[in-house]
Amino acid sequence: MRIALAGNPNSGKTTLFNAITGSIEHVGNWPGVTVARKEGNAKKHITKDLGTVRIIDLPGTYSMSPFTSEERITRDFVKNENPDVIINIVDASSLNRSLFFTTQLLELGVPVVVALNKWDLTGKKYIEIDTDQLSLELGCPVIKTTAINDKGLIELINACNLVKGSSQSAPFSGVDFDLVDKETLIESDKKRHAYVNELVIKVEVRKESSDKQNINDSIDRIVANKYLGIPIFAVILYLVFSVSQTSVGPFLADYLVGWIDQFYALVQTLIGDSVSPLLSALLLDGIIGGVGAIVGFLPLIMVLFFLLALLEDSGYMARVAVVMDPYLKKVGLSGRSIIPMVISTGCAIPGIMSTRTIRDDRQRRTTAMLTSFMPCGAKLPVIALFAGVFFQEAAWVGTLMYFIGIMIVVVGALVIRKITGDTSTRSFFILELPEYRFPSFKRAFISMVSQGKQFVIKAVTIILISNTLVQIMQTFNWNFQLVEEGMASTSILASLAGPLSLLFIPLGFGLWQLAAAAITGFIAKENVVGTLAVVFGITNFINTEELVLVSGSGEVASIMGLTTVAALAYLVFNLFTPPCFAAIGAMNAELDSKKWLFGAIGFQLGMGYTLAYFIYQIGTLITTGSFGQGTLLGLIGVVIYVGFITYLIKHNEQSNLTLSSEGA
């Protein structure tokens, strides 16, 4: 039996999918979390003797009208792939909003079962629903469910089995989407809304007026306030980084790092002098040391993921989207643009993919270009390393990186708006704010494990391969002879990274080792940490415990040869240049234009270089009284970058002026 899950955003659809299948798909309080269909088999204890039950999670949508990508995916699946049953997830606390979509699903000719989800909220909101009468009016089974507590799942699947193959009569018949124009469709929708309102009056009783201010409204008056919202968000973000990067995270990391060190020593003892120096260096420094340097940061990252999941589950992150909406509109973005950016704090790839829910083509492409500027989980080891070595593990470093990302998004949106010539300011952002609730530690833990698992998989695949190649290129010269001690500059890696390092002199990091690490970061951002550990031979120092001991002017900082200002410039360059190859692939798919793709990569490269240049040069001027090395060379590059952007803007303005003159 194949069952499709369909429902409004924020109805608990993906939570229900996870509960039935045992999957750990990301759950969020906003539209766009499910941007493509996902599939899984229902758990055996739920299906019992029904055999294999395939569950398909479709994107959340408010309507079957084919005007957005999520609406088209849902509609095309139901029409073309003929599921046996549709489970329509309805928010029991918001029947007025949910039943509009229900009446459309009932017209498709596929048996429907209504899952009256979030049933636990009806008691808290003093709502009474006559489910028998609702079932009679709709002509389909109505099952009470609470997905977060696994309530009603067996009854739901049994109801699907009973209606499979049966016919149901639609209580309301609208127009055919394919045969009418938009105006006719709007008129039909008005009649449908009127029918739904009458239906809700028949089956629902609210003992307490929904207009009465409740605790959610009181909290929102503070955290969603247009003046207080952003400062509160900054404080919360700072506290999150304080806990994950300076207290709980390092405490847990001490144990993991200790195990890695013990494993390193054990392997070193076992192999002794029985293997060649090349194999020993490859195994100990390249594989165990390089990967271990990154995995050593895993506790810090997982604590951060856990805290962000708690914030999201509490309902707060949806308020952040509301607070940022008016500012995004002023720079020409959609209010929906904040959703991909929030998702990208976990991983840029799903964040970029979620831009497909934005209707306007230019806004969608602009958001896809800018989303990866938000620091993702892959960049956290880089932040943690440099914050520990050069800034005494200060929590403000991570917080600052997030706000720099936000500022780049704002500036970038304005620039792209000028280049493309778009002058419209009208965009609509509709987001139902979820109820505040005490976050589930179980769901936060599952989310943390899921994202941590992805991090570890990347560490033992892409990063392992990268570190192995780096170790080989550092060990051999072009004649494939072992590089003699003290002659690292003759290695293959040095000869490749050396010429490129000249470009980084104006940024304060002209060493070939630093250039090599930055380049491998384009494969995966975590590679920066692993490569630094390998090329500088500091695998024994890159762990949380040692970072506390060698921070500031300690040994690791001395080995890297960076001033504090140069370290900040290096961090900014690695965080705000183009993302990893996988994220660039996602950008290519969503931008659907080579012109936009190469423009995005060029913009990101130039932005990262320009920021790092000004941080290093101005910071050096302030701290030493003079500019740093390569001031003129870097200035030429920055002027070329800014000049080209200015040319594109002027060219577009001239083109628009010419068109206006011709029109006159």
N, C-alpha and C positions, 0 to 999 in steps of 0.2 A: 504494500500500500504506500502510495506517495502522497504526502500531505504538505501543502504550501502554507507557510505562516505569513499573513498579511495584516497590516495594521498601521495606525498613525505613528509618527515619531513620538518617542517618550511614552509609549503605551506599555512598555515592558516586553516587547516582542523578542528582542535578542536575549533578554534574561530568560524568557520562556524557552527559547531554542536551546540555550545552555543547560537549563534544568532538564529538558527532555532527552537531550543527546549526550550530556556530560561533557560538552565542548567548553572551551574557555575563550569564546570570542569576546572582543572588547565591547563593553557596555558603556554607553554615555548618555547624558541628559540633554541631547540635542539631535537635530536631524543630521543625517549624513554619516552616522556611525556605520550603518550597513550600506555601502555604496555599490555592492554587487551581491548577487545571491550566494548564499553559503549552504552547504548540505551536510547532513550527518544522519546516522541511524539512531533511532530511539533506543533508550536503554532497555534491556531485557525485562527487568522487574516492572517496567511500566507497560510494555506490550504484552507480557505474559505469553499466551498461546497464539498470538496474532501473527507470528512470523516476523519477517523483516519489515520494519516501518521506516521509510525514508522521509526525513524532514528537510524541507527547503525553506530557508530564511530569506524572504524577499525584502528589498529596501523599504523603509518606512515612507508612507505617503499619505496625504490627506484626501486624495481623489484619484479616480481612474482616468481623468482627463490627461491625454498624452502631451503635456506641455513641459515636463521636466524629465531628466534621465531616469530618476527613481520611479516616476509614474509609468514611463515607457517599459522599463524592465519588468515591473509587476504585471502590467497589462499584457505585454507580449508573452510572458511565461504562461499566464492563465489561458490565453487564447490559443497558443501554439503547442504547448507541451502537455495539456490535459491532465492536471493532477487529479487524483481520486477524490480528494476533499480539500477544502480551504478552511483553515482555522483563522478566523478573524479575531485578532486580539483587540479587545475594547477596554478602555480605561473606565472602570466602574465608577470612578469619582468624577467623570466628565462625559456623560452620555451624549449631551448635546453636540459635542465636537466629534465624537467617535462614530455615531450611528449613521452619519452622512455617507461615509465610506462603506459601511455595512450594507446599506440599501443598494449601492452600486455593485458590490460583489454578488449579491443575491440575483442580479439580473444576468449573470454570465452563464448560467446553466450548469454550474459545478456545485455539488452539495457543499453547504457552508455550516460550520459549527462555530458559534460565538463563544470565545473564552472571555468571560467577564473578569478581567484581571485587576489586580490591586484591590481585591475584595476587602482586605484588611483595613483599607482607608475609609470605607463607607461608614464603619462604626465610629471612627475618629472624627468624621465630618458630619455625623448625625444624618446620614443619607439612608433611606430605605428604598429598596428596589424590588418590585414584584417580578421575580425572574420567570415565573410560570406565565404571567400575562405577557411579558416581553417575548418569550418564546412563541406564544400563540400569535402575537401581532406580526412577528418577523417570519414565522413559518419555518423555524429551524431550531435545533437544540441550543440552549444557553447554559453554560457550565461556569460555576464560580471557581476562580483560580487565584492563587497568590504565588506567583512564580518564584519570588525571592525565598519562599519557605517550602517550595515543592508541593504546595497544596493544590489538589484537584487535577493533577496530571493524569492519573490512571483513568479517572472518570472522563477526562477530555478525550483521550485516545479511544476509549470504549465507545464514546458517542460518535467519533469519526468512523469507526468500524460499522456502526449501525446504519449510518446514513449513506455509506459508500454505495454508489450505483443507483441511488434513489433520485427522485425528481422533487424539486421544491419550487413553489410559486413565489415570485417576487412581489413584495407588498407595495412597491412603488415602481412604476415604469417610466424611465426618462427617455431622452433622445439618444440616437446612435451617434457616438463621438465621431465616427468616420464620415457621417453623411450630412452634418450640419456645420454652420459657421460658428465662430466664437460667440457672437451676440445671442444666437439661438440657444447655445449651450448655457450661457449665463442665465437666461430666462428660465430654462429648465432647472438649473441648480437652485434658483430662488424658490421654486415650487417644492423641490426636494427638501430644502431647509425648513420650509413651513411644515411639511409632513413630519419631519424628524422632531420639530418642536412640539407638535401635537402628540406624538408618540411618547415623548419623554414625560409630558404632563400626565399621561395615563399610567405610567409604570413607576414613576419616581416621586418620592416625597422627601423634601429637605426640611428638617425640623429647625435648623438654624439658618438664617439668611446668609447667602453667599456674599452679600455686600458688606457684612459685618467684618470689621478689621480683625484679623487674627494675628497670631505670633509671626507668621511668615511675612505679613505686611509690615509689622513693626521692625523686623530684622532688615527687610529690604529697604526701608527708609534710611538705613545707615549704610549697609554694605553696597547697595546699588545707587547710592546718592551720586549725582554727577560731580560733586566736589570731593567727597570723601572716598568714593569707590576706588580710584587708582592708588591713593596713599595706603588704604587698607590692604589692597592687593600686594603692594610693595612690601608692607610689613609681614604679611602672611608668607610671601615668597622667601623673605629673609629668614623667617623662623624655620621654614622647611629646609632651607640650605644649612642653617645652623645645626639642626638635629642630624641631618643626613651626612654632613661633611665634617663636622667638628666634634660631635659627641657620640651618638649611638652608632653611626656608620663606622668611624675609626675604631671604636671599641670592638665591634664584631669583626672588623677587618684584621685586627691583630691576630686572631686565632687562625683565620684562613691563610694569612701570610706566613705564620709560623709553620703550618702544614706544608706550604709550598717550599719553604726553606729546608724543611726536613727531607722532603722528597728530592730536592736538588742535591742535598748532601749525600743522601742514600745512593742516588744514581752515580754521583761523582765517585763514591767509594767503590761501587760495584765495577765500574768500568776501569778505574785506576789508570794505569799506563798501558792497558792491553789493547787500546784502539788508537788510531791515528789522531794527531792533534786536530785535524780538520773535522773528523767525526765527533770528537769530544766537544769542540767548540759549537758545532752544528746542533748537537743534542742538548748540551747544557745551556749555552748562551742563546742560541737561536730559537730552539723549540721551548724548553722548559722555562728559560729566563724570559724570553720575549712574550710568550703567551701568559706565563705566570705574572708578569708585570701588569698585564691588563686584567686578568682574573682577580688579582689582588684588590682591585677597585670594585669588584662585584658587590660586596656588602654595602658600600656607599651608594651605589646605583640602585640596588634593590630597596634600600630604606627610602630613597627619594621616590621611587615608583610607588611604594606602599603609601607614603604620605600624600602623593598626588591623587592616588586612587581613593583615599579617604575623603579628600576635598571634593572630588568629582561625585562620589556616592552621596555625600551630604547635600548636594544640590548647589554648592557654592560656585562651582566653575561655570555653570550656566549664567550666573549673575555677572561673572567677569565678561562674558560675551556681551551682555546687555550694556555694561558700563563702557566697553570699548566701541560699541556700535556707532554712536554719534561722531566719534573722532574718525572712524574709518570712512564714514560717508563723506566727510569733508575733504578727504584726499581721493575720492573717486572710487572707493571700494564698496562692495556690498556688505551689509551687516553679517551676512553668512560667511564672509571671509575670515572672521575670527575663529570659526569652528576648525578649519584645516590647520590654523596656526596653533591652536591649543592641542589638537591631536598630534601635531609635529613635535611637541615637547617630548613625546614618547619615541616616535620614529617618523622621519620625514616622508617615508614612502606612503603609508596610509593617509598621512596628512595631505600630500599632493593629490592622491587619488580621490579624496573626498571633495576636491574642488569641483568635481563634475556635477555637484548639486546646485551650483551657482548658475542661474539662468542666462545672465548677460555674458556674451562670449568674451568681450574685452576684460570684464571684471574677473571672469574665470581664469583666463590666461595670466592676468596680472597676479592674481593670488597664487597660482601654481608657480610663477617665477619667484615670488617673494617668501613663500611659506618656509622654504628650507633655511632661511636666515634665523629662524627660531632654534636655539640650541636643543638638540635631540639627545636621546640616551647615549648614542655613540660618541658624543662630544664630551660627556661628563667625565670620563677618565682623564681627558686632556685638561679640563678645568680643575679637577681634583689634584692632578700632579703639579700644575703651576701655582695653584693657590697654596699648596703645601710647601713647596720648595722656596718660593719667592715672596709669599705674602702671609706667612705664619698661619696657614689654613683659614684665612679670613673668609667668613661667609659672604661678605659683601662682594667678593670677586664673582661668584656664581650669579648672585642677584644682578650685578652690573651687566653681566653678559646677556642676561635675558632682556634687560631694558635697552641695551644697545641693539639687540635684535629687533625689538619693537620700533625703535627710532629709525632703523634702516628700512623697515617695512613702510613706515609713514613717508619717509623721504623718497623711497623707491617708487611708491604708488604715485606720488606727485610728479616725479620725473616721467614715468611711463604714461601718465595721463597727458602730460605736455607733449610727449613725443607722438602719441597716437592721435592727439587732437581732440580727445573726448572732453566735452564740457558739461555733460549731464551730471546732476547732483541728486537726481531722484532715484532712490532705491529703497526697497522695503525689506525689512527683516522681521519675520514673525517667528517667535520662539516662545513656546509655552514653558513657563518657569516651573520646574518640579517642586514639590513640597520639600521643605527642609526636613531632614530626618537624621537620626543618629546613624552614622555610616556603619556598614557591615564589615567587620574585620575579616570575615571569611571571604567576601568578594574582593576586598583589597588584597588579601593574601594570594588569592587565585590570580588576580591581575599582575601582582608582583612576580609570581612564579612564572607566568606566561612570558612576560617581557624579559625576565632574567634568563629564561631558557633560550630565547632568541639571541640574547647577548652571548651566552656561552657557546651556542652553536656557531655563531660567527667567529668567536675567538678560536675555536678548534678547527675551523675550515679556512675561511678567507685569510684570517690573520695569521694562522699557522703557516699557510703557504707563503704569504708575504714575508713573514719573518725569516722563513727558511731561505727564500731567494735573497733577502737582504744579507743574511749571514754568509751565503755562498759568494755573493758579489763583493762582500767586504773581505773575504778570506783569500780570493784569487785576484791576480792581475790579468791583463788581456792575453798573456801567454799561458794562462791557466797554471801558473806557478803560485805556490803559497806566498802570501805577502809576508815579508820579514817584519819582525817586531820593530815598532817605531816608524814603519814605512806605510802606514795605512793610506796615505795620500796617493799611493800608486795602485790602489785597488780598482776594480771595475766600477764599484759604486762611487768612489771618489771622483773618477774620471767622468762619470755621467752627471753627477750632482754638482761638481765643481763649477762648470761654466754657468749653470743656472744660479748658483749661489751669488754670483756677481750682481744679479738683479735684486737680491735681498739685502745688499749692503746698506742702501738708504733706509731700510726698515730696522736695522740694528742686528740682523742675524745673518752675516755673510759666510758662516762656516758651512762646508759641504755636508757635514753631518746633519745640521739643522735643515738644510735644503732637502736632503734625502728623506728625512722624516716627514716634512711637509708634503712632498710629492707622493709618498706612499699613503698619505692621508686621503688622497683622492680615491683610492681603492676602498678604504674603510677608515673613518676618522679615528677609530681606536688604534689604527696602525701607527699613529704619531707616537704614542707612548711606547709601544713595543719596539719600534725602530730606534727611538732615542736610547732605549735600554741596551739595544744590541750595538749600535754604532759607537756609543760612548763607553760601553763596557760597564754599565752601572746597574746591572740586574739585581745586585745585592742591595741597592739603595732604593729602588722604586717599589716601596711598600709603605703602607700607612704608618707603621711604627717608625721607620727610618725617616720618613718625611718630617715628622715632628722634630727629629734630632738635627736634620741638616737643612732646615728651612732658612730663608734669608740668605746670608752670606756663607752658608755651609758648603760641604764638599760637592754635592750635586750641582749647586749653582755655579761653583768655581769650575767644575769639569765642563759644564755646558758653555761657559764663557759669556753668559748673558748678564747685563745689568737688569735691575728691576724693571726699568722702563722698557728695555728691549724685550724682556720676558712677556710683559703685557702686550706689546706689539705683536710678538710671535703668537701668543694665544689668540688675539683678535684675528690675525691673518688666517689661522687654521680654522677658526669657527665661522668666519663670514666670507670665505671664498666658496666656490661650487661644492656641493655635497658629494657624497660617495657615488660611485658609478651606478649603483642600483637606483638611487634616488633620481639621478639624471635620466635613467631609463624611464622612470615613472613620469618625469617632466615631459619627456619626448612624447609619451602616449597621450598625456592630457593636453599639451599645447597643440599637438596635431599640426605643427608647422615648423619646418627646419629654420625658417627665418626667426621665429620667436625663440626656438631652442638655442640657437647660437647667440642670439641677442641676450638671452637670459644668462648663459655661461659667461659671455663677455662682461655683462653688467656686474655679475657676482665677483668675477676676478678683479675687475677694476675697483669695485667697492671695498673688497677686503684689503687690496694693496694700498688704496688711498687712506683708509682708516689707520692701518698699521704705520704708514709713513708719517702721518700727522701726530700720532701718539708718540712715536719714537723721537721725531725731530723736536716737537714742542716740549715733550717731557724731558728730553736731554737738555734743551735750552734752559728750562726752569731749574733743573737739578744741578747743572754744571756751569751755566752761564754762557754756553756756546752750543751751536747745532751739532748734531752727530755726523758721522761719516756719510758721504755720498749724497749730501743735501741737494746739489744741483742735478745730479743724475735722476734722483727720485722725483724731483720737481718737474723735470721734463716729462716723465711718464705720467704724472698726475695731470699736468696741463693737457697732454694729448688726450687722456681719458675724458676730462671735463670738457675740453674743446669739442670732442666728437659728439658728446651728448648735447652740447649747446647747438652744434650744427644741425643735428637731427630735429631739435625743437624749432629752430629758426626755419629750417626747410619745410617743416609741417605747417608753421604759421604762414609762410609765404604761399604754400600750396592752397591753404584755406582762403587766403586773401585773393588769390587769382580766381578761385572758383566763385567767390562772392562777387567779384567784379564782372565775371562773365554772366552770372545770374542776373545782375542789375542791368 
